[in-house]
Amino acid sequence: MKTYIGTKVIDAEPMTKNEYNKYRGWPISENADEEGYHVLYADGYESWSPKEVFENTYREIGDVDELEMPLLRTRYTKVFVESDFTYNAPHKYFVAAADDGRGLCYIHFQEGPCNEAGVNGVGNEDLINMVIDHLEHFQKSEFKCRENAMAITKLEEALLWLRKRTMQREARGVEGTHTV
């Protein structure tokens, strides 16, 4: 078997199985009080999903703003960032196709220090390492170029600075906490 992961943008609201059946005009079924979600897909298709299945599949992105940065490429994709956030920075980003808004990628950064909040998202270093790996594969192909090599060097430099910050926090005994 192969492994799959899905990305969809949906609208949903909490709704028991019984409430969903009433909404659709269907007869009451067994397990009518089972908690779940009424789901509306971009193409208009509606369904009901059990709470556990839904919450293991989807993450709320809440209110988002389009990310606007001078060097951000917007011809093919648009990046959206959450409007309301905690811990001093946004943590939820969403990348969509520019032409039809189709969801391509959802990125959830770590929210809060790992020792206090547990591991709940990716770190800056995780994403930087992914980009380095991606570019290094291009460098092993006919698309090898100086610009990719320079980008890899600068990304590795960024990792060194982030590692230095971590080492300093470890030396002060505050790494993994919400202490400055």
Phi, psi and chi 1 to 4 in degrees:
 res  aa     phi    psi   chi1   chi2   chi3   chi4
   1 MET       -  151.9  -71.3 -161.4  144.2      -
   2 LYS  -101.5  160.6  -64.5 -178.4  179.5  178.9
   3 THR   -99.8  138.4  -56.9      -      -      -
   4 TYR  -127.9  152.5  -65.9   82.7      -      -
   5 ILE  -137.7  142.6 -173.2  167.3      -      -
   6 GLY  -115.2  151.9      -      -      -      -
   7 THR  -134.6  118.0  -55.8      -      -      -
   8 LYS  -139.7  149.6  -64.8  179.9 -166.4  172.6
   9 VAL  -104.7  124.2  178.2      -      -      -
  10 ILE  -134.1  163.4   56.5  143.2      -      -
  11 ASP  -108.5  143.6  -69.3  -42.6      -      -
  12 ALA  -153.3  156.8      -      -      -      -
  13 GLU  -144.4  145.2   60.1 -175.6  -24.6      -
  14 PRO   -59.8  137.6  -21.9   31.8      -      -
  15 MET  -164.4  131.4 -173.1  177.4  -78.0      -
  16 THR   -70.8  164.4   66.4      -      -      -
  17 LYS   -60.4  -39.5 -167.8  176.0 -147.4  178.2
  18 ASN   -64.1  -44.7 -171.2   30.1      -      -
  19 GLU   -62.2  -39.3  -69.0  168.3  -28.6      -
  20 TYR   -65.7  -43.4 -178.7   72.7      -      -
  21 ASN   -61.6  -41.2  -74.0  -12.5      -      -
  22 LYS   -62.5  -44.6  -76.7 -178.3 -175.5  177.0
  23 TYR   -57.0  -41.4  166.2   76.9      -      -
  24 ARG   -84.1   -8.9  -62.9  -63.4  -66.4 -111.4
  25 GLY    78.0   26.5      -      -      -      -
  26 TRP   -99.4  159.9  -64.1  -15.4      -      -
  27 PRO   -68.5  155.6   16.0  -21.8      -      -
  28 ILE   -65.5  141.3  -55.9  -56.1      -      -
  29 SER  -116.4  173.0   65.4      -      -      -
  30 GLU   -65.2  158.8   55.5 -173.1   60.6      -
  31 ASN    57.3   36.8  -57.4  -35.2      -      -
  32 ALA   -62.2  -26.6      -      -      -      -
  33 ASP   -91.6    6.2  -67.5  -31.1      -      -
  34 GLU   -60.5  130.4 -177.5  179.7   -1.7      -
  35 GLU   -74.4  146.8  -67.7 -177.0   23.2      -
  36 GLY  -173.3 -157.3      -      -      -      -
  37 TYR  -137.6  139.0  -72.3   83.0      -      -
  38 HIS   -83.7  124.4  167.2 -140.8      -      -
  39 VAL  -117.3  132.1 -179.3      -      -      -
  40 LEU  -119.6  119.1  177.5   61.4      -      -
  41 TYR   -89.2  162.1  -63.8   88.4      -      -
  42 ALA   -58.4  -30.0      -      -      -      -
  43 ASP   -86.2    5.8   63.9    1.8      -      -
  44 GLY    94.7   -9.4      -      -      -      -
  45 TYR   -66.8  138.0  179.1   75.9      -      -
  46 GLU  -119.5  147.0  -66.9 -177.1   74.4      -
  47 SER  -154.1  175.6   70.3      -      -      -
  48 TRP  -120.8  140.3 -177.4   84.4      -      -
  49 SER  -129.8  135.5  179.0      -      -      -
  50 PRO   -59.1  146.4  -20.3   30.4      -      -
  51 LYS   -52.2  -50.3 -179.3  179.1 -179.8 -180.0
  52 GLU   -62.8  -43.7 -175.4  177.2  -12.4      -
  53 VAL   -62.4  -47.1  170.9      -      -      -
  54 PHE   -61.3  -49.9 -179.1   89.5      -      -
  55 GLU   -70.6  -20.4  -68.8  178.4   -6.1      -
  56 ASN   -83.9  -13.3  -74.9  -27.8      -      -
  57 THR  -103.9  -40.4  -55.6      -      -      -
  58 TYR  -114.2  149.1  -64.8  102.3      -      -
  59 ARG  -124.6  133.4  -59.2  -70.5  178.5  -98.5
  60 GLU   -69.2  133.2 -176.7  178.9  -18.0      -
  61 ILE  -102.0  -14.2   57.9  173.8      -      -
  62 GLY    64.0 -155.6      -      -      -      -
  63 ASP   -75.4  133.7  -66.6  -30.3      -      -
  64 VAL  -128.4  155.0  -65.5      -      -      -
  65 ASP  -119.1  148.8  -64.0  -41.9      -      -
  66 GLU   -72.5  131.3 -172.9  172.3  -16.6      -
  67 LEU   -76.1  124.7 -172.7   61.8      -      -
  68 GLU  -119.8  113.9  -65.0 -174.3   28.3      -
  69 MET  -136.3  143.5  -61.9  179.1   71.5      -
  70 PRO   -56.5  -34.1  -10.1   13.2      -      -
  71 LEU   -98.1    3.1  -63.9  176.5      -      -
  72 LEU   -73.4  129.8 -173.0   63.2      -      -
  73 ARG   -79.8  120.5  176.5 -177.7   84.3  156.1
  74 THR  -118.8    4.0   58.2      -      -      -
  75 ARG   -66.5  -39.6 -179.1  176.0  177.9 -174.2
  76 TYR  -107.4  -32.3  -57.7  108.7      -      -
  77 THR  -134.0  158.8   57.7      -      -      -
  78 LYS  -126.9  141.9  -68.5 -173.6  179.9 -161.9
  79 VAL  -111.0  132.1  177.5      -      -      -
  80 PHE  -116.6  146.8  -62.5   89.8      -      -
  81 VAL  -131.0  145.1   59.6      -      -      -
  82 GLU   -60.9  146.6   67.3  179.1  -35.6      -
  83 SER   -84.6  -43.9  -56.6      -      -      -
  84 ASP  -104.9  131.0  -64.6  -36.1      -      -
  85 PHE  -150.3  165.5   50.3   84.3      -      -
  86 THR  -118.1  176.4   56.7      -      -      -
  87 TYR    58.3   37.2  -64.3  107.9      -      -
  88 ASN    72.4   -3.0  -54.0  -51.1      -      -
  89 ALA  -157.8  155.3      -      -      -      -
  90 PRO   -64.7  151.6  -16.1   27.4      -      -
  91 HIS  -124.3  -16.1  -60.4   89.0      -      -
  92 LYS  -115.6  122.2  -61.9  171.6 -175.4  171.2
  93 TYR  -126.5  148.3  -68.1   80.1      -      -
  94 PHE  -138.2  130.1 -177.2   75.8      -      -
  95 VAL  -109.2  129.4 -178.0      -      -      -
  96 ALA  -127.6  153.6      -      -      -      -
  97 ALA   -65.7  133.9      -      -      -      -
  98 ALA   -66.1  -31.7      -      -      -      -
  99 ASP   -78.0  -37.9   58.8   -5.7      -      -
 100 ASP  -130.7    5.1   61.3    7.4      -      -
 101 GLY    73.4    7.5      -      -      -      -
 102 ARG   -59.9  131.3 -177.0  172.8   25.6   95.6
 103 GLY   -68.1  128.9      -      -      -      -
 104 LEU  -111.2  -37.3  -59.2  173.2      -      -
 105 CYS  -158.9  139.0  179.4      -      -      -
 106 TYR  -119.2  127.5  170.4   72.7      -      -
 107 ILE  -121.6  126.3  -63.3  171.7      -      -
 108 HIS  -118.4  109.8 -178.2 -165.8      -      -
 109 PHE   -76.4  156.5  -79.3   96.4      -      -
 110 GLN   -52.4  130.5  173.5   68.4   29.8      -
 111 GLU  -107.8  109.3  -69.4 -170.3   57.7      -
 112 GLY    84.7  162.9      -      -      -      -
 113 PRO   -64.3  140.3  -15.7   26.7      -      -
 114 CYS   -57.4  -40.3  -67.8      -      -      -
 115 ASN   -67.6  -23.9  -71.4   -9.6      -      -
 116 GLU  -100.3  -38.2  -64.9  173.6    5.8      -
 117 ALA  -105.7   -7.4      -      -      -      -
 118 GLY    76.6  166.6      -      -      -      -
 119 VAL   -77.3  118.5  175.8      -      -      -
 120 ASN  -135.7    7.7   58.9   40.7      -      -
 121 GLY  -169.8  177.9      -      -      -      -
 122 VAL   -83.3  157.3  -59.7      -      -      -
 123 GLY   -99.6  164.0      -      -      -      -
 124 ASN   -54.3  -43.6  -63.6  -35.9      -      -
 125 GLU   -63.3  -34.2  -65.0   88.1  -20.4      -
 126 ASP   -58.6  -49.9  -61.0  -33.9      -      -
 127 LEU   -68.0  -39.7  -71.9 -179.5      -      -
 128 ILE   -61.9  -42.8  -67.1  170.3      -      -
 129 ASN   -63.3  -35.5  -84.7  -55.0      -      -
 130 MET   -63.9  -42.8  -74.0 -178.2 -139.5      -
 131 VAL   -66.3  -41.8  174.4      -      -      -
 132 ILE   -58.7  -48.3  -70.3  171.1      -      -
 133 ASP   -58.9  -43.2 -179.2   71.9      -      -
 134 HIS   -60.6  -48.6 -170.9   71.5      -      -
 135 LEU   -67.4  -36.8  -68.9  171.5      -      -
 136 GLU   -62.4  -33.9  -75.7  177.2  -19.8      -
 137 HIS   -67.9  -37.0  -81.3   81.8      -      -
 138 PHE   -63.2  -36.2  -77.7  125.4      -      -
 139 GLN   -68.1  -16.1  -70.4  -60.8   85.9      -
 140 LYS   -94.8    9.7  -64.0  174.1 -173.0  171.6
 141 SER  -125.0 -173.7   75.6      -      -      -
 142 GLU   -68.7   -6.2   66.0  -86.7   15.6      -
 143 PHE   -94.8   12.0  -64.4  101.6      -      -
 144 LYS   -58.1  135.2  179.9  177.9 -178.2  173.2
 145 CYS  -157.6  163.9   65.4      -      -      -
 146 ARG   -62.5  -39.5 -179.9  177.7 -175.5  -87.4
 147 GLU   -62.1  -41.6  -68.1   79.7    5.0      -
 148 ASN   -63.0  -43.2  -74.6  -12.8      -      -
 149 ALA   -60.6  -42.3      -      -      -      -
 150 MET   -65.5  -41.7  -67.1  -60.7  -64.7      -
 151 ALA   -62.5  -42.6      -      -      -      -
 152 ILE   -60.3  -45.7  -69.3  168.1      -      -
 153 THR   -58.6  -46.0  -61.3      -      -      -
 154 LYS   -68.3  -36.6  -64.6  -59.0  179.3  179.0
 155 LEU   -67.1  -39.9  -71.1  164.4      -      -
 156 GLU   -63.9  -37.2  -70.9  172.1  -20.6      -
 157 GLU   -63.3  -41.5 -178.3 -179.1  -14.7      -
 158 ALA   -59.8  -41.9      -      -      -      -
 159 LEU   -62.1  -38.2  -74.4  173.8      -      -
 160 LEU   -63.1  -42.2  -71.6  171.5      -      -
 161 TRP   -66.4  -39.8  -76.4  110.8      -      -
 162 LEU   -66.4  -38.1  -68.7  170.8      -      -
 163 ARG   -64.5  -39.3 -178.6   67.3 -172.6  132.8
 164 LYS   -61.7  -43.8 -179.2  175.8 -178.4 -179.3
 165 ARG   -58.9  -45.4  178.4 -161.4   64.0 -168.9
 166 THR   -62.8  -44.4  -61.0      -      -      -
 167 MET   -61.8  -39.7  -69.8  170.2   61.1      -
 168 GLN   -65.2  -40.4  -70.8  171.5  -21.4      -
 169 ARG   -67.8  -38.2  -69.1 -176.0   58.5   75.9
 170 GLU   -63.1  -42.2  -72.6  171.0  -18.2      -
 171 ALA   -63.0  -32.6      -      -      -      -
 172 ARG   -86.0   -6.5  -67.3 -165.6  -32.7  -92.1
 173 GLY    75.0   24.4      -      -      -      -
 174 VAL  -118.6    3.1  -63.2      -      -      -
 175 GLU   -63.1  136.5  174.3   58.1   21.2      -
 176 GLY    81.7   11.0      -      -      -      -
 177 THR  -125.1  172.1   69.7      -      -      -
 178 HIS   -95.3   31.3 -159.5   79.1      -      -
 179 THR  -100.7  137.6  -55.8      -      -      -
 180 VAL   -72.6      -  175.2      -      -      -
